[in-house]
Amino acid sequence: MGEDVSQFVVVAPSAMGKAVEYAEARILDRLGRSFPEFEFQIEAFGPFVEPDEFSVIPVMSRPQREGDDPERIYMCKPLEPWVIPAIKEVLKEFELGVGLN
């Protein structure tokens, strides 16, 4: 089977607007302390943007390595069901109604 998921793209709520740029370092720091085994990237806009809450998208493939077949996509193992809800719980600290007003 594949490797564990280790990277996530976090899409900020559309209601945050430019505030996500100012909060990005704090958000990444908080996520890093809560989930040191994972890497996170914050996106202000994306196809999965929600108006009032963060979207968490796991990166389910791994980078190509020397000797890999360039035509093949290497998939990661499925996530444990608790991972994304736990990340979203931490992100609630930064939603407009709670952490950024």
C-alpha positions as a Markdown table, in Angstrom:
| # | Residue | x | y | z |
|---|---|---|---|---|
| 1 | Met | 0.0 | 0.0 | 0.0 |
| 2 | Gly | 1.0 | 3.7 | -0.1 |
| 3 | Glu | 2.5 | 6.1 | 2.4 |
| 4 | Asp | 0.7 | 8.1 | 5.0 |
| 5 | Val | -0.8 | 11.4 | 4.1 |
| 6 | Ser | 1.5 | 14.1 | 5.4 |
| 7 | Gln | 0.4 | 17.3 | 3.7 |
| 8 | Phe | -2.9 | 19.3 | 3.7 |
| 9 | Val | -4.2 | 22.3 | 1.9 |
| 10 | Val | -6.3 | 24.5 | 4.1 |
| 11 | Val | -8.7 | 26.8 | 2.3 |
| 12 | Ala | -9.8 | 29.8 | 4.3 |
| 13 | Pro | -13.5 | 30.7 | 4.6 |
| 14 | Ser | -14.5 | 33.3 | 1.9 |
| 15 | Ala | -15.8 | 35.6 | 4.7 |
| 16 | Met | -12.2 | 36.0 | 6.0 |
| 17 | Gly | -11.2 | 37.9 | 2.8 |
| 18 | Lys | -7.8 | 39.5 | 3.3 |
| 19 | Ala | -7.7 | 38.7 | 7.0 |
| 20 | Val | -6.3 | 35.2 | 6.2 |
| 21 | Glu | -3.1 | 36.9 | 4.9 |
| 22 | Tyr | -2.6 | 38.6 | 8.3 |
| 23 | Ala | -3.5 | 35.4 | 10.2 |
| 24 | Glu | -1.6 | 32.9 | 8.0 |
| 25 | Ala | 1.6 | 32.7 | 10.2 |
| 26 | Arg | -0.5 | 32.3 | 13.4 |
| 27 | Ile | -2.7 | 29.6 | 11.8 |
| 28 | Leu | 0.3 | 27.6 | 10.5 |
| 29 | Asp | 2.1 | 27.9 | 13.8 |
| 30 | Arg | -1.0 | 26.6 | 15.7 |
| 31 | Leu | -1.5 | 23.7 | 13.3 |
| 32 | Gly | 2.2 | 22.9 | 13.4 |
| 33 | Arg | 2.1 | 22.7 | 17.2 |
| 34 | Ser | -1.1 | 20.6 | 17.2 |
| 35 | Phe | -0.1 | 18.3 | 14.4 |
| 36 | Pro | 3.7 | 18.2 | 14.1 |
| 37 | Glu | 3.6 | 15.1 | 11.9 |
| 38 | Phe | 1.8 | 17.1 | 9.1 |
| 39 | Glu | 2.6 | 20.0 | 6.8 |
| 40 | Phe | 0.0 | 22.6 | 6.0 |
| 41 | Gln | -0.4 | 25.2 | 3.2 |
| 42 | Ile | -3.0 | 28.0 | 3.5 |
| 43 | Glu | -5.0 | 29.1 | 0.5 |
| 44 | Ala | -7.2 | 32.1 | 0.5 |
| 45 | Phe | -9.3 | 31.0 | -2.4 |
| 46 | Gly | -9.9 | 27.7 | -4.0 |
| 47 | Pro | -12.5 | 25.4 | -5.5 |
| 48 | Phe | -13.6 | 24.1 | -2.1 |
| 49 | Val | -14.0 | 27.5 | -0.4 |
| 50 | Glu | -16.9 | 27.7 | 2.1 |
| 51 | Pro | -18.3 | 31.0 | 3.3 |
| 52 | Asp | -17.9 | 30.5 | 7.1 |
| 53 | Glu | -15.6 | 27.6 | 7.8 |
| 54 | Phe | -12.2 | 26.2 | 6.7 |
| 55 | Ser | -11.9 | 23.4 | 4.2 |
| 56 | Val | -9.2 | 20.8 | 4.8 |
| 57 | Ile | -7.9 | 18.9 | 1.8 |
| 58 | Pro | -5.4 | 16.1 | 2.2 |
| 59 | Val | -2.7 | 15.7 | -0.4 |
| 60 | Met | -3.3 | 12.1 | -1.4 |
| 61 | Ser | -0.3 | 11.5 | -3.7 |
| 62 | Arg | 3.4 | 11.7 | -3.0 |
| 63 | Pro | 6.0 | 13.5 | -5.1 |
| 64 | Gln | 7.8 | 11.6 | -7.8 |
| 65 | Arg | 11.1 | 9.9 | -6.8 |
| 66 | Glu | 14.1 | 8.9 | -8.8 |
| 67 | Gly | 13.3 | 5.6 | -10.5 |
| 68 | Asp | 9.5 | 6.1 | -10.4 |
| 69 | Asp | 7.4 | 5.6 | -13.5 |
| 70 | Pro | 6.6 | 9.1 | -14.6 |
| 71 | Glu | 3.2 | 8.0 | -15.9 |
| 72 | Arg | 2.1 | 6.5 | -12.6 |
| 73 | Ile | 0.4 | 8.3 | -9.7 |
| 74 | Tyr | 1.4 | 7.0 | -6.3 |
| 75 | Met | -1.5 | 7.2 | -3.8 |
| 76 | Cys | -1.3 | 7.6 | -0.1 |
| 77 | Lys | -3.1 | 5.4 | 2.4 |
| 78 | Pro | -6.6 | 6.6 | 3.4 |
| 79 | Leu | -6.7 | 8.9 | 6.4 |
| 80 | Glu | -7.9 | 7.8 | 9.8 |
| 81 | Pro | -11.5 | 9.2 | 10.1 |
| 82 | Trp | -10.6 | 11.5 | 13.1 |
| 83 | Val | -7.9 | 13.5 | 11.3 |
| 84 | Ile | -9.8 | 16.1 | 9.3 |
| 85 | Pro | -12.4 | 16.7 | 12.1 |
| 86 | Ala | -9.5 | 17.3 | 14.6 |
| 87 | Ile | -7.8 | 19.7 | 12.2 |
| 88 | Lys | -11.1 | 21.6 | 11.7 |
| 89 | Glu | -11.6 | 21.8 | 15.4 |
| 90 | Val | -8.3 | 23.6 | 15.8 |
| 91 | Leu | -9.1 | 25.9 | 12.9 |
| 92 | Lys | -12.3 | 27.0 | 14.6 |
| 93 | Glu | -10.1 | 29.2 | 16.8 |
| 94 | Phe | -9.5 | 31.4 | 13.7 |
| 95 | Glu | -13.0 | 31.7 | 12.3 |
| 96 | Leu | -14.2 | 35.3 | 12.1 |
| 97 | Gly | -16.7 | 34.9 | 14.9 |
| 98 | Val | -14.2 | 33.6 | 17.4 |
| 99 | Gly | -10.5 | 34.3 | 16.8 |
| 100 | Leu | -10.2 | 37.2 | 14.4 |
| 101 | Asn | -12.6 | 39.8 | 15.7 |
